[in-house]
Amino acid sequence: MNHENHELSGTPTPVEPPGPAGHVIGDLLRNLAAGLGSLLLSARATAAARAGVLAWVVLELAGLLIRLGFEVARNGSDGRIDPGALPDQLFHLPWLLLCAWLVTRRQHRTDAVLQAVVVLAALWIWIDVSWNLVAMLPAGIWDSLGDDSQWLWWAPLGWGILASTVALCRLQGATGVQRAGVLGAVLLVLVVPQIAVGPQAPLWLASEPAQDPAEAARWQQARSETVIYRQPLLLTEALARLEPGQPGRTDLFLLAVAGHGAQDVFLREVEKVERLFAERFGTGGRSVVLANNPGTVLTRPLATVSALERSLQIIAQRMDDDEDVLFVFLTSHGAENHLFDLSLWPWELEQLTPQRLAGLLDAAGIRNRVILVSACYSGGFVPPLAGPDTLVMSASRADRNSHGCSHEADWTFFGRAFFDEALRETTSFTDAFERARAAVAQRESAEGLEPSEPQIAVGETIRSRLADLAAGWQARPDLPSAQAAGDANVDLSQPPCDGEAAQRKCAHPANRR
């Protein structure tokens, strides 16, 4: 009987006895071809398979080698095979055998079971190949697909279910209700158990890159018990150094917070801002820096919600409620739910929300506030913190990323534009924001990045307080800001001229200085 007649009758090809060793490779190639044909829904593919226990074993070994090859290609050749992953890699075997038996049990023939097992094994090798090829697509393709990428990811599985059902129906000549039974067996016996146990453990364990000894020592320092005893003292000392503001003069205080401890860019930013504000705005002796970084755990207070709360309490004691202004600068990663990242491995630290920060400021009794949050999705901090006595700025919109937080960078995009560029040319925080927003937009456009769209909200009461600050800076010859452009009072005290009515009001001679 030829293969075509077997296919039409639904009778499996008789099991051939294992041939010489030289035939093993030939049978493997034939079975792989049958699996590919079954994947493509070929009517002749299932009858072309060579069944047998040896053929199945060889197919499974081939599947392991193919998966191993893809793992090496993805993760690099420097590594080793993990024998402990074999139970995960071979988890499908009993389920595959059970599925084949359930579908062919009415024929009461071992050869029919083995024929189904070999066809399924060969078919799913090609499903694995398809899945691995999909996983290796460039990141740009996945980004371009957006939410539709899930359809591409699950397509090989869906096609595998369809192809397996068609192949098994052809093997047993199933019709009508029997086909529904075959589909049920494929889904419930072959697919669901493997989905339930989750991803397979990888066969190939890539070698970890050698860690720089100095970097290893930094992280070892971060998890040492010395941190537990040293940190309270560091915070106490930093707050004890705070000087009160001068009576009769509006002074600026600085609280700078570097949140995410695994990237040095945030530490670099707060340290540079600390120096800039001391030189330009006279905050030397009136600044506190909280930083999460493995290199500073024994020299600087950590950036935690508790340290932030205590710092605000002491700063409030040193400030004059009516005169002085606090500038709060927070830089870190941000999340879509507007959590500001305060993290340092291996410690589990509370994350900061906009509502929590607003509550801490209110509880401390600090009225005059300038707040800049530099993080992804930081626009979510603007509405909860905005108020008459507050100027609040963010590096991005509430639903947008900000850019530039690489480990090697000295500044984030917005941090550089606002502090290192704009505030070196103007003493107006609002003017610096507008300059920074324009500079960031230009840079993002040049680099093909999604616009971050920084946000700002200016309270009416804080305008006059910032004008007093600017006037005080100009009256102090010891500050470089005294030689800055003399437009600070205009920028900080006048409302923005947005809209036709506002422009007419700003244009009136009585409203000019």
VMD Tcl script that draws the C-alpha trace (Angstrom):
set ca {
  {0.00 0.00 0.00}
  {1.45 3.39 -0.92}
  {1.57 6.45 1.34}
  {-1.39 8.08 -0.38}
  {-3.63 5.10 0.30}
  {-2.53 5.06 3.92}
  {-3.45 8.73 4.22}
  {-6.88 8.25 2.71}
  {-7.66 5.27 4.90}
  {-6.33 6.87 8.06}
  {-4.17 3.79 8.73}
  {-0.70 4.65 10.01}
  {2.37 3.50 8.15}
  {3.62 0.23 9.68}
  {6.49 0.69 12.06}
  {9.78 -0.14 10.37}
  {12.38 -1.96 12.41}
  {15.36 0.16 13.31}
  {17.95 0.10 10.55}
  {21.71 0.24 10.78}
  {23.33 3.22 12.45}
  {23.84 4.79 9.05}
  {20.08 4.96 8.57}
  {19.51 6.90 11.79}
  {20.48 10.24 10.24}
  {18.43 9.46 7.16}
  {15.37 8.71 9.30}
  {15.97 11.89 11.31}
  {16.07 14.04 8.19}
  {12.96 12.30 6.84}
  {11.10 12.88 10.10}
  {12.18 16.51 10.25}
  {10.89 16.95 6.71}
  {7.62 15.30 7.76}
  {7.40 17.68 10.72}
  {7.96 20.68 8.46}
  {5.33 19.36 6.07}
  {2.88 18.91 8.95}
  {3.63 22.47 10.05}
  {2.67 23.60 6.55}
  {-0.50 21.40 6.69}
  {0.70 19.10 3.91}
  {-1.66 16.16 3.35}
  {1.19 13.72 2.64}
  {3.55 14.72 5.46}
  {2.20 12.51 8.26}
  {2.41 9.32 6.19}
  {6.04 10.06 5.30}
  {7.29 9.89 8.91}
  {9.43 6.95 10.05}
  {8.07 5.75 13.40}
  {9.86 3.91 16.17}
  {11.29 4.37 19.64}
  {14.77 5.09 18.29}
  {13.37 7.61 15.82}
  {11.60 9.42 18.68}
  {14.72 9.45 20.88}
  {16.82 10.86 18.03}
  {14.22 13.56 17.35}
  {14.22 14.63 20.99}
  {18.02 14.81 21.02}
  {17.91 16.90 17.86}
  {15.37 19.21 19.49}
  {17.64 19.66 22.51}
  {20.60 20.51 20.27}
  {18.55 23.00 18.27}
  {17.31 24.76 21.42}
  {20.87 24.77 22.76}
  {22.11 26.36 19.54}
  {19.57 29.18 19.77}
  {20.44 29.83 23.42}
  {24.15 30.06 22.58}
  {23.35 32.41 19.68}
  {21.35 34.70 21.98}
  {23.60 34.65 25.04}
  {27.09 34.15 23.63}
  {29.43 31.20 23.41}
  {31.10 31.87 26.75}
  {29.20 29.60 29.12}
  {28.33 26.02 29.96}
  {25.54 23.45 29.64}
  {23.37 23.09 32.74}
  {22.37 19.42 33.23}
  {19.91 20.54 35.89}
  {17.75 22.07 33.14}
  {17.05 18.68 31.51}
  {13.93 17.87 33.58}
  {12.39 21.16 32.42}
  {13.49 20.60 28.83}
  {12.03 17.07 28.76}
  {8.87 17.86 30.73}
  {6.77 17.57 27.56}
  {7.64 13.91 26.88}
  {4.97 12.15 28.99}
  {2.32 14.63 27.87}
  {3.22 14.15 24.23}
  {2.97 10.36 24.65}
  {-0.34 10.65 26.51}
  {-1.79 12.91 23.83}
  {-0.76 10.47 21.08}
  {-2.23 7.52 23.00}
  {-5.57 9.27 23.63}
  {-5.96 10.12 19.95}
  {-5.01 6.65 18.63}
  {-6.30 4.41 21.44}
  {-9.21 3.07 19.38}
  {-6.78 1.43 16.97}
  {-5.19 -0.64 19.76}
  {-1.85 -0.60 17.95}
  {1.52 0.41 19.36}
  {2.71 1.40 15.90}
  {-0.12 3.95 15.62}
  {0.90 5.54 18.93}
  {4.55 5.76 17.87}
  {3.60 7.21 14.51}
  {1.63 9.98 16.24}
  {4.44 10.58 18.77}
  {7.06 10.97 16.03}
  {4.88 13.31 13.97}
  {4.14 15.50 17.00}
  {7.78 15.53 18.12}
  {8.99 16.55 14.64}
  {6.26 19.17 14.26}
  {7.02 20.84 17.59}
  {10.72 21.04 16.80}
  {9.71 23.41 14.00}
  {7.40 25.30 16.35}
  {10.39 25.79 18.68}
  {12.46 27.01 15.75}
  {9.73 29.49 14.80}
  {9.44 30.75 18.36}
  {13.18 31.22 18.70}
  {13.35 33.12 15.41}
  {10.54 35.40 16.56}
  {12.34 36.00 19.87}
  {15.48 37.07 18.01}
  {13.76 39.81 15.99}
  {15.39 43.24 16.48}
  {14.02 45.38 19.28}
  {12.98 48.00 16.74}
  {10.42 45.63 15.24}
  {8.89 44.89 18.63}
  {8.75 48.61 19.45}
  {7.05 49.38 16.13}
  {4.36 46.77 16.81}
  {3.47 48.19 20.22}
  {0.57 46.35 21.84}
  {0.18 44.18 18.72}
  {3.50 42.47 19.50}
  {1.68 39.93 21.68}
  {-0.01 38.52 18.56}
  {3.36 37.91 16.95}
  {4.71 36.30 20.11}
  {1.82 33.84 20.48}
  {1.42 33.08 16.76}
  {3.77 30.03 16.76}
  {1.81 28.45 19.63}
  {-1.53 29.03 17.92}
  {-0.26 27.62 14.66}
  {1.25 24.65 16.47}
  {-2.13 23.78 18.01}
  {-3.80 23.96 14.59}
  {-1.09 21.96 12.81}
  {-1.00 19.29 15.54}
  {-4.77 18.87 15.39}
  {-4.76 18.55 11.58}
  {-1.86 16.05 11.62}
  {-3.47 13.82 14.27}
  {-6.85 13.92 12.53}
  {-5.20 12.75 9.32}
  {-3.31 9.98 11.11}
  {-6.47 8.44 12.53}
  {-8.87 9.52 9.78}
  {-10.94 11.54 12.27}
  {-14.16 13.13 11.11}
  {-16.89 15.26 12.70}
  {-17.01 15.06 16.47}
  {-13.74 13.08 16.52}
  {-11.90 16.18 15.30}
  {-13.19 18.15 18.28}
  {-11.88 15.38 20.53}
  {-8.45 15.59 18.89}
  {-8.37 19.37 19.38}
  {-9.33 18.90 23.02}
  {-6.54 16.37 23.55}
  {-3.98 18.71 21.98}
  {-5.09 21.65 24.10}
  {-5.69 19.98 27.45}
  {-2.97 17.32 27.41}
  {-0.18 18.67 25.22}
  {-0.36 22.47 25.60}
  {-1.97 23.41 28.93}
  {0.44 21.50 31.23}
  {3.45 23.17 29.60}
  {1.92 26.62 29.87}
  {1.03 25.95 33.51}
  {4.61 25.19 34.54}
  {5.95 28.34 32.87}
  {9.17 28.95 30.93}
  {11.73 26.19 30.63}
  {15.02 26.53 32.44}
  {17.75 27.34 29.90}
  {20.17 24.63 28.88}
  {22.95 27.16 28.36}
  {24.22 29.22 31.25}
  {26.15 32.20 29.91}
  {29.17 33.19 31.96}
  {28.77 36.33 34.00}
  {31.14 39.09 32.87}
  {34.03 39.59 35.23}
  {33.18 42.36 37.68}
  {35.64 45.14 38.22}
  {37.21 44.65 41.68}
  {36.55 48.26 42.63}
  {32.89 47.97 41.60}
  {32.56 44.71 43.53}
  {34.01 46.41 46.60}
  {31.50 49.27 46.29}
  {28.53 46.93 46.32}
  {30.04 44.87 49.13}
  {30.22 48.08 51.12}
  {26.53 48.79 50.42}
  {25.42 45.58 52.11}
  {27.79 45.68 55.07}
  {26.37 45.94 58.57}
  {28.43 49.11 59.05}
  {25.76 50.92 57.03}
  {23.19 50.18 59.75}
  {25.22 52.00 62.40}
  {26.79 54.68 60.22}
  {23.68 56.04 58.50}
  {21.90 57.58 61.54}
  {25.11 59.43 62.41}
  {25.56 60.69 58.84}
  {22.05 62.12 58.73}
  {22.40 63.71 62.16}
  {25.71 65.34 61.19}
  {24.38 66.62 57.86}
  {21.35 68.21 59.50}
  {23.43 69.65 62.36}
  {25.50 71.57 59.80}
  {22.44 73.42 58.51}
  {22.65 77.16 59.14}
  {19.56 79.32 59.71}
  {18.56 81.97 57.23}
  {19.53 85.60 57.81}
  {16.76 87.66 59.45}
  {15.27 90.26 57.14}
  {16.60 88.54 54.02}
  {15.03 85.93 51.76}
  {17.38 82.93 51.68}
  {17.32 79.78 49.58}
  {17.66 76.30 51.07}
  {18.42 73.19 48.99}
  {17.35 69.57 49.49}
  {18.71 67.35 46.71}
  {17.75 63.66 46.46}
  {19.39 61.01 44.25}
  {17.06 58.02 44.24}
  {18.09 55.00 42.16}
  {21.34 53.62 43.56}
  {22.50 51.46 40.65}
  {23.24 54.35 38.27}
  {25.83 56.98 39.10}
  {24.25 59.71 36.96}
  {21.78 60.59 39.73}
  {24.55 60.98 42.33}
  {26.59 63.10 39.91}
  {23.59 65.37 39.34}
  {22.87 66.12 43.00}
  {26.55 66.72 43.76}
  {26.90 69.13 40.84}
  {23.69 70.93 41.82}
  {24.94 71.22 45.40}
  {28.11 72.96 44.16}
  {26.27 75.13 41.62}
  {23.75 76.41 44.16}
  {26.43 77.13 46.74}
  {28.43 79.20 44.23}
  {25.57 80.90 42.44}
  {22.76 81.17 44.98}
  {24.55 81.18 48.33}
  {23.19 77.86 49.68}
  {26.51 76.81 51.23}
  {25.64 75.80 54.78}
  {21.95 75.56 53.88}
  {21.86 72.43 51.74}
  {21.25 68.74 52.40}
  {22.01 65.93 49.93}
  {20.45 62.48 50.30}
  {21.85 59.87 47.91}
  {21.43 56.19 47.22}
  {24.71 54.96 45.80}
  {26.99 52.09 46.86}
  {29.99 54.40 46.77}
  {28.59 56.90 49.30}
  {26.75 54.73 51.85}
  {29.42 55.52 54.46}
  {29.81 59.21 53.61}
  {26.34 60.55 52.72}
  {22.87 59.98 54.19}
  {20.71 57.58 52.21}
  {17.76 58.81 50.18}
  {14.88 57.22 52.08}
  {11.41 58.50 52.92}
  {12.40 58.54 56.60}
  {15.53 60.59 55.90}
  {13.51 62.92 53.69}
  {10.94 63.41 56.44}
  {13.59 64.17 59.07}
  {15.47 66.50 56.73}
  {12.33 68.53 56.00}
  {11.58 68.83 59.72}
  {15.05 70.24 60.51}
  {15.12 72.48 57.43}
  {11.76 73.91 58.51}
  {13.29 74.77 61.90}
  {16.16 76.66 60.22}
  {13.92 78.53 57.75}
  {11.87 81.65 58.27}
  {8.35 80.59 57.26}
  {7.52 83.92 55.71}
  {10.82 84.82 54.06}
  {12.84 81.79 53.02}
  {12.39 79.39 50.10}
  {13.20 75.67 49.86}
  {14.34 74.21 46.54}
  {13.70 70.43 46.44}
  {15.45 68.59 43.61}
  {14.63 64.91 43.09}
  {16.34 62.84 40.38}
  {15.85 59.14 39.72}
  {13.82 56.69 37.68}
  {10.05 57.02 37.65}
  {7.18 54.63 36.99}
  {3.90 54.93 35.10}
  {2.02 54.94 38.41}
  {4.18 57.92 39.45}
  {6.33 56.15 42.00}
  {9.67 57.93 42.40}
  {12.39 55.27 42.67}
  {14.21 55.21 46.00}
  {16.19 51.99 45.76}
  {19.54 50.62 46.82}
  {20.38 46.93 46.67}
  {20.09 44.92 48.87}
  {17.88 47.14 51.04}
  {14.11 47.27 50.57}
  {13.21 50.95 50.70}
  {9.82 52.65 50.56}
  {9.11 54.34 47.23}
  {8.05 57.98 47.12}
  {4.66 59.08 45.78}
  {3.59 62.67 44.97}
  {1.00 62.53 47.76}
  {3.59 61.35 50.28}
  {5.96 64.18 49.36}
  {3.17 66.75 49.60}
  {2.22 65.35 53.00}
  {5.81 65.57 54.28}
  {6.15 69.18 53.16}
  {2.84 70.13 54.73}
  {3.65 68.32 57.99}
  {7.00 70.13 58.21}
  {5.24 73.48 57.74}
  {7.36 74.61 54.79}
  {5.35 77.18 52.83}
  {7.58 78.58 50.09}
  {8.60 75.73 47.82}
  {10.36 75.22 44.50}
  {10.21 71.55 43.49}
  {11.85 69.96 40.47}
  {11.28 66.24 39.83}
  {13.54 64.77 37.17}
  {12.30 61.28 36.29}
  {10.18 59.43 33.77}
  {6.46 60.17 34.19}
  {7.35 62.92 36.67}
  {4.52 65.10 35.41}
  {2.36 63.06 37.77}
  {3.97 65.02 40.64}
  {2.79 68.41 39.37}
  {-0.96 68.45 40.26}
  {-0.57 67.00 43.80}
  {2.24 69.46 44.65}
  {0.96 72.59 42.92}
  {-0.37 75.47 45.03}
  {-0.17 79.22 45.56}
  {3.14 78.98 47.48}
  {4.76 76.45 45.12}
  {6.67 76.41 41.86}
  {6.73 72.80 40.71}
  {8.52 71.53 37.61}
  {8.91 68.09 36.08}
  {11.27 66.68 33.45}
  {8.43 64.97 31.58}
  {4.70 64.75 31.12}
  {2.74 62.39 33.38}
  {2.58 59.78 30.61}
  {6.00 60.28 29.02}
  {9.58 59.16 29.57}
  {12.40 61.57 30.25}
  {15.79 60.78 28.75}
  {19.49 60.59 29.51}
  {19.70 58.45 32.66}
  {22.62 56.28 31.55}
  {25.13 55.08 34.14}
  {28.03 56.86 32.42}
  {26.34 60.25 31.94}
  {27.15 63.32 34.04}
  {23.64 64.72 33.62}
  {20.23 63.62 32.43}
  {18.89 65.56 29.44}
  {16.73 67.86 31.56}
  {19.26 68.16 34.38}
  {21.93 69.41 31.99}
  {19.59 71.80 30.22}
  {18.15 73.30 33.41}
  {21.07 73.39 35.84}
  {24.28 73.22 33.82}
  {23.13 75.46 30.97}
  {20.10 77.62 31.73}
  {20.83 78.46 35.40}
  {24.34 79.54 34.48}
  {22.79 82.27 32.33}
  {19.77 83.35 34.37}
  {18.76 83.48 38.02}
  {15.10 82.97 37.14}
  {13.87 79.45 37.74}
  {10.90 79.90 35.45}
  {13.03 81.36 32.67}
  {15.53 78.51 33.16}
  {12.68 76.04 32.82}
  {11.52 77.51 29.51}
  {15.07 77.49 28.16}
  {15.57 73.91 29.34}
  {12.28 72.77 27.84}
  {13.25 74.18 24.45}
  {16.77 72.71 24.61}
  {15.49 69.26 25.58}
  {12.88 69.29 22.80}
  {15.56 70.18 20.26}
  {17.86 67.40 21.47}
  {15.08 64.80 21.53}
  {14.08 65.73 17.99}
  {17.67 65.46 16.78}
  {18.05 62.01 18.34}
  {14.65 60.74 17.19}
  {13.24 60.33 20.72}
  {9.65 60.72 21.84}
  {9.19 64.25 23.27}
  {9.23 64.24 27.07}
  {7.28 67.53 27.32}
  {8.42 68.91 30.72}
  {5.66 70.47 32.85}
  {5.44 73.51 35.14}
  {2.95 75.04 37.56}
  {3.61 78.44 39.18}
  {1.67 79.60 42.23}
  {0.79 83.28 42.47}
  {2.23 83.78 45.96}
  {5.59 82.16 45.19}
  {6.24 84.70 42.40}
  {6.79 87.57 44.80}
  {8.92 85.43 47.10}
  {11.16 84.43 44.18}
  {11.41 88.08 43.17}
  {12.70 88.84 46.67}
  {15.24 86.07 46.26}
  {16.49 87.46 42.97}
  {16.76 90.96 44.42}
  {18.78 89.60 47.32}
  {21.17 87.77 45.00}
  {21.77 90.91 42.97}
  {22.53 92.86 46.15}
  {25.22 90.39 47.24}
  {28.58 91.06 45.56}
  {29.96 87.75 46.87}
  {27.68 85.75 44.53}
  {28.33 85.27 40.82}
  {24.59 85.77 40.29}
  {25.07 89.42 41.19}
  {26.69 89.86 37.79}
  {23.97 87.89 35.98}
  {21.49 89.48 33.62}
  {19.26 91.93 35.46}
  {15.99 90.46 34.23}
  {15.44 88.13 37.19}
  {12.81 90.30 38.85}
  {10.77 90.52 35.68}
  {10.98 86.79 34.99}
  {10.09 85.71 38.49}
  {7.48 88.20 39.58}
  {5.36 88.77 36.47}
  {2.71 86.33 35.26}
  {3.36 84.58 31.94}
  {1.92 86.47 28.96}
  {-0.13 83.62 27.54}
  {-3.31 84.42 25.61}
  {-4.51 87.64 24.04}
  {-5.84 89.25 27.20}
  {-2.69 88.47 29.18}
  {-0.49 89.84 26.41}
  {-2.40 93.14 26.42}
  {-1.97 93.36 30.20}
  {1.76 92.62 30.01}
  {2.20 95.16 27.25}
  {0.76 97.98 29.39}
  {3.57 100.38 30.50}
  {2.43 100.19 34.13}
  {3.23 96.47 34.19}
  {6.79 96.85 32.91}
  {10.02 97.14 34.90}
}
mol new
graphics top color blue
foreach p $ca { graphics top sphere $p radius 0.5 }
foreach p [lrange $ca 0 end-1] q [lrange $ca 1 end] { graphics top cylinder $p $q radius 0.2 }
display resetview
